[in-house]
């Protein structure tokens, strides 16, 4: 692989960065909201699962 000098490297980085399709502010806010909702759903799921397992173990051992 041929080595490039720093100036050529920066030009290549700039060219690649210009090809990136950046999300709009609205898309970013919607995606962030969806992430928070999924985190809350996962928290509730694991809380319920943990409670059920705790109840079952206490019923077996208690």
DSSP file (Angstrom, degrees, kcal/mol; ACC not computed):
  #  RESIDUE AA STRUCTURE BP1 BP2  ACC     N-H-->O    O-->H-N    N-H-->O    O-->H-N    TCO  KAPPA ALPHA  PHI   PSI    X-CA   Y-CA   Z-CA
    1    1 A X              0   0    0      0, 0.0     2,-0.1     0, 0.0     0, 0.0   0.000 360.0 360.0 360.0 127.0    0.0    0.0    0.0
    2    2 A X        -     0   0    0      1,-0.1     2,-0.3     0, 0.0     0, 0.0  -0.435 360.0-125.4 -72.9 140.4    1.5    3.3   -1.1
    3    3 A X        -     0   0    0     -2,-0.1     2,-0.3     1,-0.0    -1,-0.1  -0.642  22.2-152.9 -84.9 142.5    2.1    5.9    1.6
    4    4 A X        -     0   0    0     -2,-0.3     2,-0.1     1,-0.0    -1,-0.0  -0.831  18.9-111.6-112.1 154.4    0.6    9.3    1.1
    5    5 A X     >  -     0   0    0     -2,-0.3     4,-2.3     1,-0.1     3,-0.3  -0.414  35.9-103.4 -78.9 162.9    1.8   12.6    2.5
    6    6 A X  H  > S+     0   0    0      1,-0.2     4,-2.5     2,-0.2     5,-0.2   0.839 119.7  55.0 -56.8 -36.3   -0.2   14.4    5.2
    7    7 A X  H  > S+     0   0    0      2,-0.2     4,-1.9     1,-0.2    -1,-0.2   0.930 110.2  45.0 -64.9 -44.6   -1.6   17.0    2.7
    8    8 A X  H  > S+     0   0    0     -3,-0.3     4,-2.3     2,-0.2    -2,-0.2   0.888 111.5  54.5 -64.2 -39.1   -3.0   14.3    0.4
    9    9 A X  H  X S+     0   0    0     -4,-2.3     4,-2.5     1,-0.2    -2,-0.2   0.933 107.9  48.6 -60.7 -46.2   -4.4   12.4    3.3
   10   10 A X  H  X S+     0   0    0     -4,-2.5     4,-2.4     1,-0.2    -1,-0.2   0.874 110.1  52.2 -63.9 -36.2   -6.3   15.5    4.5
   11   11 A X  H  X S+     0   0    0     -4,-1.9     4,-2.2     2,-0.2    -1,-0.2   0.905 110.6  47.9 -63.9 -40.8   -7.6   16.0    1.0
   12   12 A X  H  X S+     0   0    0     -4,-2.3     4,-2.4     2,-0.2    -2,-0.2   0.896 111.1  50.6 -67.2 -39.8   -8.9   12.4    0.9
   13   13 A X  H  X S+     0   0    0     -4,-2.5     4,-2.6     2,-0.2    -2,-0.2   0.925 111.1  48.5 -63.2 -44.0  -10.5   12.8    4.4
   14   14 A X  H  X S+     0   0    0     -4,-2.4     4,-1.7     1,-0.2    -2,-0.2   0.898 111.0  50.8 -63.3 -40.3  -12.2   16.0    3.3
   15   15 A X  H  X S+     0   0    0     -4,-2.2     4,-0.6     1,-0.2    -1,-0.2   0.906 112.8  45.4 -64.6 -41.6  -13.5   14.3    0.1
   16   16 A X  H >X S+     0   0    0     -4,-2.4     3,-1.0     1,-0.2     4,-0.5   0.894 110.4  54.0 -68.7 -39.4  -14.8   11.3    2.0
   17   17 A X  H >< S+     0   0    0     -4,-2.6     3,-0.9     1,-0.3    -1,-0.2   0.828 102.5  58.1 -65.2 -30.5  -16.5   13.5    4.6
   18   18 A X  H 3< S+     0   0    0     -4,-1.7    -1,-0.3     1,-0.2    -2,-0.2   0.715 100.3  58.5 -72.1 -18.1  -18.3   15.4    1.9
   19   19 A X  H << S+     0   0    0     -3,-1.0    -1,-0.2    -4,-0.6    -2,-0.2   0.626  83.0 105.9 -82.5 -14.0  -19.9   12.1    0.8
   20   20 A X    <<  -     0   0    0     -3,-0.9     2,-0.8    -4,-0.5    -3,-0.0  -0.446  67.0-140.1 -71.0 136.1  -21.5   11.6    4.2
   21   21 A X        -     0   0    0     -2,-0.2     2,-0.2     0, 0.0    -1,-0.1  -0.867  21.3-153.9 -95.9 107.5  -25.2   12.2    4.4
   22   22 A X        -     0   0    0     -2,-0.8     2,-0.1     1,-0.1     0, 0.0  -0.590  17.0-113.9 -84.7 142.5  -25.8   13.9    7.7
   23   23 A X        -     0   0    0     -2,-0.2    -1,-0.1     1,-0.1     2,-0.1  -0.359  30.9-112.2 -71.7 154.4  -29.2   13.5    9.4
   24   24 A X     >  -     0   0    0      1,-0.1     4,-2.2    -2,-0.1     5,-0.2  -0.327  29.6-105.3 -76.8 167.5  -31.4   16.5    9.9
   25   25 A X  H  > S+     0   0    0      1,-0.2     4,-2.4     2,-0.2     5,-0.2   0.896 122.4  52.6 -60.8 -39.9  -32.1   18.0   13.3
   26   26 A X  H  > S+     0   0    0      2,-0.2     4,-2.5     1,-0.2    -1,-0.2   0.924 109.0  48.6 -63.6 -44.8  -35.6   16.5   13.2
   27   27 A X  H  > S+     0   0    0      1,-0.2     4,-2.5     2,-0.2    -1,-0.2   0.897 111.6  50.6 -61.7 -40.2  -34.3   13.0   12.4
   28   28 A X  H  X S+     0   0    0     -4,-2.2     4,-2.4     2,-0.2    -2,-0.2   0.915 111.2  47.5 -64.6 -42.7  -31.7   13.3   15.2
   29   29 A X  H  X S+     0   0    0     -4,-2.4     4,-2.4     2,-0.2    -2,-0.2   0.906 112.8  48.6 -66.0 -41.4  -34.4   14.3   17.7
   30   30 A X  H  X S+     0   0    0     -4,-2.5     4,-2.3     2,-0.2    -2,-0.2   0.929 113.0  47.5 -64.1 -44.8  -36.8   11.5   16.6
   31   31 A X  H  X S+     0   0    0     -4,-2.5     4,-2.1     2,-0.2    -2,-0.2   0.899 111.6  50.8 -64.0 -40.6  -34.0    8.9   16.8
   32   32 A X  H  X S+     0   0    0     -4,-2.4     4,-2.2     1,-0.2    -1,-0.2   0.915 110.2  49.9 -62.9 -42.9  -32.9   10.2   20.3
   33   33 A X  H  X S+     0   0    0     -4,-2.4     4,-2.3     1,-0.2    -2,-0.2   0.900 109.3  51.4 -61.8 -40.9  -36.5    9.9   21.5
   34   34 A X  H  X S+     0   0    0     -4,-2.3     4,-2.5     1,-0.2    -1,-0.2   0.887 108.2  52.3 -64.6 -38.1  -36.8    6.4   20.2
   35   35 A X  H  X S+     0   0    0     -4,-2.1     4,-2.2     2,-0.2    -2,-0.2   0.932 109.7  48.4 -63.4 -44.7  -33.6    5.4   22.0
   36   36 A X  H  X S+     0   0    0     -4,-2.2     4,-2.2     2,-0.2    -2,-0.2   0.905 111.5  50.2 -62.6 -40.7  -34.9    6.8   25.3
   37   37 A X  H  X S+     0   0    0     -4,-2.3     4,-2.5     1,-0.2    -1,-0.2   0.926 111.1  48.5 -62.9 -44.2  -38.2    5.0   24.8
   38   38 A X  H  X S+     0   0    0     -4,-2.5     4,-2.5     1,-0.2    -1,-0.2   0.862 109.2  53.3 -66.0 -34.7  -36.4    1.7   24.2
   39   39 A X  H  X S+     0   0    0     -4,-2.2     4,-2.5     2,-0.2    -1,-0.2   0.921 110.4  47.2 -64.2 -43.2  -34.2    2.2   27.2
   40   40 A X  H  X S+     0   0    0     -4,-2.2     4,-2.5     2,-0.2    -2,-0.2   0.919 112.2  49.6 -64.6 -43.0  -37.3    2.7   29.4
   41   41 A X  H  X S+     0   0    0     -4,-2.5     4,-2.5     1,-0.2    -2,-0.2   0.916 112.1  48.3 -61.5 -43.4  -39.0   -0.4   27.9
   42   42 A X  H  X S+     0   0    0     -4,-2.5     4,-2.6     2,-0.2     5,-0.2   0.903 110.6  51.6 -64.7 -40.6  -35.8   -2.5   28.5
   43   43 A X  H  X S+     0   0    0     -4,-2.5     4,-2.2     1,-0.2    -2,-0.2   0.930 111.7  46.4 -61.0 -45.6  -35.6   -1.2   32.1
   44   44 A X  H  X S+     0   0    0     -4,-2.5     4,-2.5     2,-0.2     5,-0.2   0.915 112.0  51.3 -63.8 -42.5  -39.2   -2.2   32.7
   45   45 A X  H  X S+     0   0    0     -4,-2.5     4,-2.8     1,-0.2    -2,-0.2   0.949 113.0  43.9 -59.4 -49.8  -38.7   -5.6   31.1
   46   46 A X  H  X S+     0   0    0     -4,-2.6     4,-2.5     1,-0.2    -1,-0.2   0.834 111.8  54.0 -68.9 -30.9  -35.7   -6.4   33.2
   47   47 A X  H  X S+     0   0    0     -4,-2.2     4,-2.3    -5,-0.2    -1,-0.2   0.940 112.7  43.3 -64.2 -46.0  -37.3   -5.1   36.4
   48   48 A X  H  X S+     0   0    0     -4,-2.5     4,-2.4     2,-0.2    -2,-0.2   0.926 114.9  49.2 -65.5 -44.3  -40.3   -7.4   35.8
   49   49 A X  H  X S+     0   0    0     -4,-2.8     4,-2.4    -5,-0.2    -1,-0.2   0.912 112.3  48.5 -61.7 -42.5  -38.1  -10.4   34.9
   50   50 A X  H  X S+     0   0    0     -4,-2.5     4,-2.6     1,-0.2    -1,-0.2   0.897 111.1  50.6 -64.4 -40.5  -35.9   -9.8   37.9
   51   51 A X  H  X S+     0   0    0     -4,-2.3     4,-2.5     2,-0.2    -2,-0.2   0.907 111.0  48.3 -64.3 -41.6  -39.0   -9.6   40.2
   52   52 A X  H  X S+     0   0    0     -4,-2.4     4,-2.4     2,-0.2    -2,-0.2   0.924 113.5  46.7 -64.9 -44.5  -40.5  -12.8   38.8
   53   53 A X  H  X S+     0   0    0     -4,-2.4     4,-2.5     2,-0.2     5,-0.2   0.910 112.4  50.5 -64.3 -41.8  -37.2  -14.7   39.2
   54   54 A X  H  X S+     0   0    0     -4,-2.6     4,-2.3     1,-0.2    -2,-0.2   0.912 111.3  48.5 -62.1 -42.7  -36.8  -13.3   42.7
   55   55 A X  H  X S+     0   0    0     -4,-2.5     4,-2.1     1,-0.2    -2,-0.2   0.907 112.0  49.2 -63.4 -42.1  -40.3  -14.4   43.6
   56   56 A X  H  X S+     0   0    0     -4,-2.4     4,-2.1     2,-0.2    -2,-0.2   0.907 112.1  47.3 -65.6 -41.6  -39.7  -17.9   42.2
   57   57 A X  H  X S+     0   0    0     -4,-2.5     4,-2.8     1,-0.2     5,-0.3   0.918 112.5  49.2 -67.3 -42.1  -36.4  -18.3   44.1
   58   58 A X  H  X S+     0   0    0     -4,-2.3     4,-2.1     1,-0.2    -1,-0.2   0.867 111.0  51.1 -64.9 -34.4  -38.0  -17.1   47.4
   59   59 A X  H  < S+     0   0    0     -4,-2.1    -1,-0.2    -5,-0.2    -2,-0.2   0.886 114.7  43.2 -69.2 -37.1  -40.9  -19.5   46.8
   60   60 A X  H  < S+     0   0    0     -4,-2.1    -2,-0.2    -5,-0.2    -1,-0.2   0.899 127.5  28.0 -73.9 -41.3  -38.5  -22.4   46.2
   61   61 A X  H  <        0   0    0     -4,-2.8    -2,-0.2    -5,-0.2    -3,-0.2   0.666 360.0 360.0 -94.8 -18.4  -36.1  -21.7   49.0
   62   62 A X     <        0   0    0     -4,-2.1    -1,-0.2    -5,-0.3    -3,-0.1   0.464 360.0 360.0 -92.2 360.0  -38.3  -19.9   51.5
